[in-house]
Amino acid sequence: SQELEQSPQSLIVQEGKNLTINCTSSKTLYGLYWYKQKYGEGLIFLMMLQKGGEEKSHEKITAKLDEKKQQSSLHITASQPSHAGIYLCGADKSGTASKLTFGTGTRLQVTL
Amino acid sequence: NAGVTQTPKFRILKIGQSMTLQCTQDMNHNYMYWYRQDPGMGLKLIYYSVGAGITDKGEVPNGYNVSRSTTEDFPLRLELAAPSQTSVYFCASSQSGQLNEQFFGPGTRLTVL
C-alpha cells in the first residue's frame, strides 16, 4: 500500500489562482521534503520541514507541516505558468538516513 | 559545478542484455542514491551508499547491482534486462543522511523490449 498519499493527483488552475496540494502519511515523519519535477527532467528541491507546526515560504510557495507531523500542505499563491510541473513530497521515516519515501505526485497545469 | 550528472539520457535494451547507468557528482557528497520512477508512480529507492566502499539495498534492489569505488561515482548495473525494468532512473546525492536535501540528476529513460 502507498505510504504517502498525495492529493489531488492532478490539478488544472487558471493563472493567478491559488492552489493547495496535500501530502499525508500514516506514520510520524522525521522530515518532509517537497520537490518539483518538470516534465522529462530531474527533481528540484523546494523545501524541507522538520518540526511540527513548521511553515516555510519561498517566493509564492508556502509549505506547512502539521503539529502531529503526519500531514503537509503546499500552497501556491497567484499561480503562474512557471509553476506547472509535478510536485512530489518525500518523507524520511527512519531519522537515520535520507532513505526517502515519495508520494505519487501531483501534476499541476496552469492555464492562461 | 555540474552537480549530479547521468549518462546516458535514453537507452533501449533488448531482453537479457546488460548495461551500466553512470552517475557522477562533483559536490563531494558522502551519500548517493538510485531511484526508479514508473509512470504515475512515485520514486522508489533501488540502492544507496553512505560512502565509498559501502552500499546497501533500498526498497526494490532485485535485478540491479551497484558499486561505490570513489566518492564521485555510483554506477548502477542491470545484468539481465527485463521489461519490468522499463522506467526512468534517477541518481541523487546528499552531504549526509539526516535531514539533508538530496540533489537529483536529470534521469535516464530506459526501455526494455
Interface residues (C-beta under 8 A of the other chain):
Chain A: Q2 L4 Y30 G31 Y33 Y35 G40 E41 G42 L43 I44 F45 M48 Q50 L88 G90 D92 G95 T96 A97 S98 K99 L100 T101 F102 G103 T104 G105
Chain B: V4 Y31 Y33 Y35 G40 M41 G42 L43 K44 L45 Y48 V50 G58 F90 A92 S94 S96 G97 Q98 L99 N100 E101 Q102 F103 F104 G105 P106 G107
